[in-house]
Amino acid sequence: MAGAAGVARLHDYLRGAPDAEPSPELLPAFEHFARVRWWLHTDARRDQNVLSFDAQDALAEQSDDGGPAEWMRRHYRHARAIYRAATRELETVEAQTSGLFASFRDWRSRLGNADIGVRRERAHFREPRLLEADPDLALRLFEFVARHGIPPSLDAARRIEAQLGALEAYFGGSRPSWPALTRMFTLPHAALALRSMHETGALCAFFPELKSIECQVIRDFYHRYTVDEHTMVAIERLLKPQDPYAGLLAEAGQLGALVFATLFHDSGKGDPDNGHVDGSVRLAEAAMTRLGTSAADRETVHFLIAKHLVLSATMQSRDVFDPQTIQDVAAQMQTVERLKALTLLTYADISAVNPTAMTAWRAEQLWQLYLAVYNELTRSLETDRIESAPALPPERAAFLEGFPTRYLRTHTEAEIAGHEALEAKARARGAAVEVRKVESAWQLTLAATDHPGLFASAAGTLSGFGLNILRAEAFGNRRGMVLDTFTFADPLRNLELNPTEVDRLRSTAERVLTGRLDVKTLLRNRPKPAPPSSKSGIPGQVSFNSDASRTATLIEIVAQDRPGLLYDLTSAISSHGANIEVVLIDTEAHKAIDVFYVTANGKKLTPETQSALAESLREAAG
């Protein structure tokens, strides 16, 4: 709610300035924010300016806007009006100044052409009156912005805004503008051009299909931006990705189609009742028909939008090293070119959910998934090399006997040697644990004599230390030893800042695994966090899938995240005599999404076991 205070200060400034009256375009925004601030202060009985979800609900009930989401949409529109007015005021003040620096900047004026000039680092129309007769002049302005990275001037923006109706009438009809648009999308500063189109309103004039997502709010604790802003951020992330995705962008073909698909990938969220993916495809198809899109680009755009959730859903709910998973994804991709484009779109989409959504861990998981599917599509000989390995030393063979072949695919020779040594220690003393920092997270590897509840005990130990488990896998060999690996995040950096905590975690885990310490004592003093609002509770959901893997039954659980949740879930699974092979953990704000690959006696779960286990898991997740 800092915006409310900003409006008040701006309004006071305008009223106090000599011969100045409040800008008429700001009066509705001022009244809105003043009303909101008054309510917040009255409700809290103090200077409280936080617009919580509960406050949004209460304020929406007092209006006729059709619910909290629509009320927030109006709120953001007022905030946008303030931002644009303040930006214009700053530019006007800057334009009135002069000096050596301003003169120095004018050297870029030579970048201008017959239609567009440059003055004070801003692009302007040389003949503004031509815009009325030649709407394509607006498109040429934004192409100039995309080519040179120089935003439109205040005057150019105002003239475009004054012609929005005419621009929509012109570009909203059937017109072969696809070549010009895709040319703009492939220029160095395409993201700035699209941002400029969005800020002037020209984006919805060129693409009326995007009006329904303008300032649209997704009311949860995970999405930080409105849908239109999410789209702009996604395009910015797409065109300036971090390594190794930057190299992938350089290899991607049909860049114009990829940018267009990103622009439209969430356009269907304006009609949530009919499914946003199908809705986005329909809107993109309508726009491409109008623009005269080539058949190849049209097919690519359709594929990218229709499949834009496939890779992220796979990361969240499937083992990315499972051959069945890789084959299923590869079958949907069909070509390497499509895989590359969809990987980039997925990277951009996740990165634009909120500023911290694309963690180093998620970026690494997406890249590993890309590599695995790429190898499948190019018929890599990686698997054949593993199967044709020379005879192993007897001790190594005994260590590996009983492990699934995926273990060899997912671990290096050095890691396998380290695991073998860890297992030798465990056979001598019952359990052995190693904790180390990996590139994007931390990793705890344990070897121990197999017994019921072992996996749950290890998960509980990590939870007791306030650590967030990202992924886990479990292997068991024929001589009754278990090798479990947990990849986890240390959100408070306790292990990094206090090296002795690494040794304490290792020692504690070994004591728990050998029965010398009850893991419940570690969890007992961890308070259950309160949800951030009274209406944010997430009911537990449990589903089973015996078709997604050749060897295991998948159990997907969605629940309110809390300390010890994974311990409770894995304890329930163990209590029914089931073995956990792989665990995938993901969180979206306060929602936990956990997927378990589970077997019983080396086989998939029977329907009877699933039914009994479902009840226990719902109780644990509730």
N, C-alpha and C positions, 0 to 999 in steps of 0.2 A: 504493500500500500504506500510505498514511498512516492508513487505517482500522484496520490491525493495531496500530499504535502507540497509536491512540486507545482501542482495546479494552483494551489492557494498562493504560493509565493509568486508565481507568474502573474496571477490575477492581481495581487496586491501591487506588484511592480507596475503593471499596466495602468492601474488606477492612479498610482502616484506619479507617473511620468507626466511631464508637462504636455498639455494638449493631447493626451493619449486616452483613448477609450478602449475598454476590453474588446478584443477581437470577437466579432459575432460568431465565428466558427467555434470558439472555445466556450461560449456560454453554456451550451448543453453539457459539455464535458465537465465544466466547473460545477454545475448544479448536481450532476451525477456524483462526482467525487466528494463534494461537500456533504451530500446526503449520506454517502457511505461512511465518511469519517465521523459524522455526527452519530450515526447508529453504533459504530464500533466503540466510540468513546463512552456513549451512554450505556451500552451493554456491559462493557468491562469496568465502567466507573473510574476510568483513568485514561491516560494518553496511549491508547492501544490502536495500532495501525496495521495489524496482521489480518489479512483477509483469508481466514481458515475455511476449510470445507464446511464446517458447521455454520460459520457466518454467511457463506454463500447460500446455503440452504435457507437460512432465516431471512435474508434479504430478498431472495427470489420469491419466497412466500408472500412478501408484501407488494410484489409487482405483478404485472400482467404479461410477463415475458415468456411464459410457457415452460417454466422450470429452471433449475440452477444452470444447466448448460447454456440455455438461450440467454439467461441473464448475464452470464460470464461473457458470452459472445458480444453483447452490447457493451459490457465493461471494457473489453479489449478494443472495440471500435473507438470508444472515447479516448482510451490511452493512445491509440494510433493517431488520432486527431491532434492530441497534445504534442506527440513526438514530431509529427510533420510540421506543425506550426512553429515549434521551437527550432527545428532544423532550418526552416526558412528564415526565421528571425536572425539566426546566427549567420547565415549566408548573406543576408541583406547587410548586416553590420560589417561583415568582412569585405563585401563589395564596395563599401563606402570608404574603406581605408586605402591608403596608398603608401608607397615606400619602395626602398630598393628591392626588398624581397619580392614584393608583388610584381615589380618590373622584371625581376629575374625569372619568375615563373612564366611570364608571357612568351618565353622562347618556344613553348610548345604550340603556340598558335600556328606554327608552320605545318602542324599535323592536319590542319583543316582541309576541307575539299570544297567543291562548288556549293554543296548544300549545308555543310556543317562547319562552323568555326569554333575556335577555342579561345577563351578569355578567362584569366584567373583560374586555371585548372578546371574549367567547366565547359562542356560542349553546348553550343547554342545554335539555333537556326539562323542562317544568314538572311533568309527571307521568310520570316514567320508566317506571313499571310498566305504563303503557298500551301500551308498545311490543310487549309479548308478544301482546296481544290485537289490536293495530292496527298491522300492519307498514307500512301507508301512512304512519304517523307518521315513519318514517325518510326517506321520500321528501319529506315536507313540511319536514323539517329541512334537507335539502340544497337544496330550493327556497328556503328562507329564506336560506341561505348565498349562493346565486346572486343573490338580490335585493339583499341588503345588504352583501355582502362581509365577513361576520363568520364566521370558521371555527368548527367545533364545539368544545365544551369537552372536556377530558380525560375527564370523566365520561360525556358523551354518546358519545364515540368508543368508550369501553370497553363501554358498554351495547350499542352497535351490533355490536361485535365478538363479544359474547357471544350475539347473536341471528343471526349470519351464516347458520347452517344453516336456521333458520326463515325468514329473509328469502329465501334461495335457493329454498326449497320454495314460498314464496308467489309470488315474482316469476318463478320459473323455469317456471311453468305459463302457460297461455293467459290473459292478463289485459289488458284494454284500457287500458294505461298510457301509450300513445303521446301523447295530448294533454298529460298532466301532464309527461312527460319533455321534449317539445319546447318546452313553455312554459318549463321550467327552462333549456333550452339557449339560449333567446333573451334571458335576463335579463342584466343588466350584468356580473355576476361568475360567469358559467357556468363559466369555466375553473377558478376556485377551488373551486366546488362539485364538479366532476368530480375535481379533485386530492384533495379531502377524501374523496370516495367511494373513490378509489384507495388512499389511505393507511389507511383503516379496513377495507379489504377489501370494502366494500359494492359496489364497481363490479362485481366478478365475481359477487356475489350477485344483482345486478340483471341482469347480462349474463353468464351462465355461459359463453357462447361465447368470452369473452376470456381464460379461464383458461390456454389453451395458450400465450399469449404473455407470461405473467407472468414477469418477470425473464429472458426469453429473450435470449440473446446472439447478435449477428451478428458473427462473428469476422473482421473485416478492419480495415484501418487508416483507413477512411473513416467508418464508423458509430461514433459516440461513446457512444450510449445503448443500453440494453436496449430491446426492442421496445415494452414497455408504457410506459417512460419517454419514448421517442420519440413515442408517441401523445399523451401528456400535453403535451409541449413543443409538438407540432404544433397542438394545440387552443389553447394559449396564444398561439402566433404567429398563428393564424388569427383570433382574436378581438381581437388588438391589433397589426394589421399597420402597417408604416411606409407613408408616402406613396410612390407614388400608390395603393397597394393599400387604404389606409384608406378612400379615396373609393369604391373598388369594393365594399368590404364594406357601406358604407351603401346601395348600390344593389342588393345581392344580395337576392333573394327566397328563400323557403323556408330561412331560416337554421337552423331546427331540423334539417331534413334534411341540410344541409351539415355541421353539427357531428356529427350521427350518422354520416355517411359518413366523416368524419375519424376518429372513434372506432374505426370498423371497417375502415379502409382497409388495414391491415396485419394484420388478425386471422388471415388464412390463413397467415401465416409460421410458425405453430405446427405446420403440416403441410407442410414444405418439399418433400416428394416429389411433391406433386400441383399445384404451381404456386400461388404465394401470392395472385395476383389472383383466380383462379377460386375458390380456397378462401375468400377474404375475402367474395366475392359470396355464396357458399353460406351462410356463417355469418350475414351480415347479413340475408339473406332469411329464415333460420330465426328470427332474433330479431324481425324485423318482423312475421312471421306471428303470433308469440306475443303481440306488443304491440298488434296491431290497427292497424297503420299504414295511413294513407289511401293510395289508389291513386296519387295524384299524388306524394306524398312517397316512396312505395316506388319508383316509376319513376326519380325523381331520384337517390335513393341508389344504386340499381343502376347507373345511368349513371356516377355519379361514381367509384364504386369500380372498375368495370370499365375505366374510361378514365383512372384516376388517374396513370398513367405516360406518357400520350400527349404532353403538352406538354413534360415534362422530356426525354423521348426525342427529341422533335423538336428541341429546343434543342441537344441533345448530338450529334445525328447528321444533321441536315439544315440547309440554308441557309434561315434564317427569312425571307429576302427573295426566295426563289425562288417565282414564282407557282404552280408545281405543288405546292410544299410547303404554301402557304397554302390552296390549293383542297382538298388532301387533308385538312388539319386541319379546315377549315370543314365539309367533308362529314361528318366524324365528330361535330362539335359540333351541327350542325343549327339550333340557336337561340342567340341572344345570351345568354339567361338561363343556359343550360348553360355557355357559354363563360366567363361571369363566375364562376360557381361553381367550375368546374374550375380556372380561373386562381388563385383564392384557395386552393383545396386544394393545388395544385402549389406555390404560394409557401410555404404552411405546411409541406408535406412536405419540401421541400428545406431550409428553415430549421431543421428539427428533426433533420437528419442529424448535424450537429455544429455547434458555435457559429460556425464560420467558413465553412460551406458556402454560405450565401446571401450571396455577395459583391455589391458594388455592380454589378459587371459582370453577374453572373447575373440580378440583379433587373432590370437594364435590358434584358437580352435577353428575359426572360420578358415584360416589359411591351411591348416592341416586337412580339413574337409575338402577344400579345393584341390590340394595336391593328391589326395587319395582318389577323388573322382576323376581328376585329370589322368592319373595313372590307369584307372579302369578304362577310360575312353580311348587311351592310346595303347591299350593292351600291353602295359608294362610287364616286364619279365621279373619283377620284384618277387612275386610269390614263387615262381619257378626256381629262382636262385636259392630261396630258403629251403625248398623241398629237396634240392639237389646238393645240399651242403654235405661235406665229407663226414665220415664217422666221427662221433664225439668221444672225448675221454670218458671212462666209465662213471666218474663222479658227476660230471656235467650231465650225462645221459640220465642218471638216477634222479638228479635234481629236476630235470625237465619232464620226466615221465609223468604223464597225467595232466600236464598243462595244455590248454588249447593252443592250436597253432597260431592264433592271433597274438599270443605273447611274443613270439619271435618277430612278428611284424611291427610290434609297437615298442620294442626296446632295442637299444644298441648293444653291441658286444660288450662294451665296458659296463653297461647297466646290468646285463645278465651276469657278468662275473661278480659284480658287487652284490647282486641278489643271492648268488650261490654262496658267497662268503657269509652273508647275513643269515642265511638258512643254517649254515654250519654252526654259527654261534647259538642260534635258537635251539638246535638239537642238543646242545650242551647244557643250556640253562633254561629252557622252556620258552623263551621269547627274546627277541632282539629287535631294536628299533633304531632307525636312522632318520634324522631330520636335516634337510638341506634346503638352501635357497635355489630355486630354478629361475629361469629368465624372467618369467612373468608372474610368478607366485612362489609359494613354499610347497614342500613335499615331505610327507611322512610315509616311510616304507617300513612295514613290520613283517617279521617272520615269526610264526608261533605254531605250537602244536594245536591242531584243529580241535575246537570244542564249541558247543552251542553258545550263541551270543557274543562271539569274539568280535565280529565286525561291528556290532552295536556298541560294544565297550570301547573300541577305538574311536568311533564317531563321537561317543559321549565325552571322551577325554578331550578331544579337540574343541568341542562345544564348551566344555568346562573352562577352557583357557580363553574363551571369547573369540575363537577363530571361525572363519566362514568356509565351509567345505565347498569346493567348486566341482570336484569330480572324484570318483573313487572307483577302483577296480579290485577284484579278488580272484586269486588263482590258488588252486589246491593240487598238490602232486600226489603220487601214488603211495608215498610213505607217510601220509597223514600230516604233512606240514602245509601251512597256509601262507601265502605271500599276498599281502594287501597293500595297496598304494593309495594314499589320500593326497590330492592336490587341494591346497587351501589358501585363502587370503588372510592377511594379518591387518585388518583395517586400522588398528591403532598403532601399528608398527612396533609392538612390544618386543617381538623377537629381534627385529633389526636394531632397535635402540638399546636393548638389554641382552647381550649375547648369553648371559647366564640363564636366561629364560629358555633358550634352546635346549640346554642340558637338563633343565628342570622338566620340560615337556617330554623329553626322551625318557628320563628316569620315571616320571609319573606314568607314562604309557606302558612301560615294561612292568611296573608294579600292578597296574590294572589288568594287563593281559595274563599275568601269572597268578592272579587272584589275591595278591597281597593288599590291594586297595579296591574298595567298592566304588565304581564309577558314579554311583548315585550321590555320593558325598560331594563330588565335584560339581554336580548339577544342582544340588539342594539350595545353595545360596545365590543362584543366578535368578534374579527377579524376572517375571514374565512382563515384557514391555506392554504398556497400554497402547491401543491403536490411536493414531493421530486424530481421529474424529469418531464421534459416536456411531456413525453410519459406515465405517470403513471395514467392518469385520468381513472376513472371507470364509464362507462355509467350506468344509472339507469335501473334496471330490476324489473318488477312487475309480479307476478304469483299468481293465485288463485287455491285453492284445497278444494272442498266441500266433499271429501270422507274420509279425514284423521281423522275427528272427528265426533262423533255422533250428536253433538249439534251446532257446529260452522263452519264457513268457515275460512280456513287458508289463509292468505295473506303473501307471502314471498317477501321481497324487498331487493335487493342487490344494494348498491349505494356507492359513495365516502363518506367516513365518514367526518363529520364536526360538530362543535358545533351547536346545535339547530336542527339537522336533525330529531331526534325523535319528537320534538315539531311540526315541519312542517308536518311530516307524520301523527301524531295522530290528528292534527288539520284538515287535509284533510279527515280523516276517520269520525271524528265527524260532519263535515260539510255536510255529506251525510246521517245523521241520524242513523249511525251505532254505536253500542256499543262495546267497547274493553273489552274482558273477560280476556285474558292473552297475555302478550308480552314477547318474547324471544329475547334478544339482544346479538349479538356476533360481534366481530371485528377481522379481520386478517390484521394487519398493518393498511393500510389506507382504507380498504374495510369494510363497515358495512353490516351485514347480520341480518335483523330484520324480525321476524315472529309474526304475530298478529292472535289471535283467535277472530273472530268478529261475532257478531250477529246483527240482526235488528228486533225489535219487538219480541225478544225471539227466532227467527228462523235463519236459515242460509240465507246468502245473495242470492237474486234472480239474475239471469243472467243479468237483466237490471241494477240492482244496481252495480254489479261487473264491468260492462262495463263503467258506468259513473265514478265510483270510481277509476278505473285503470288509466284513463286520469289524474285525479287530483293527484294521487300518483306519476305518472311519472314526472309530473311537479314539485312536491315537492322534489323528489329525484334527479332531474337533476342538 
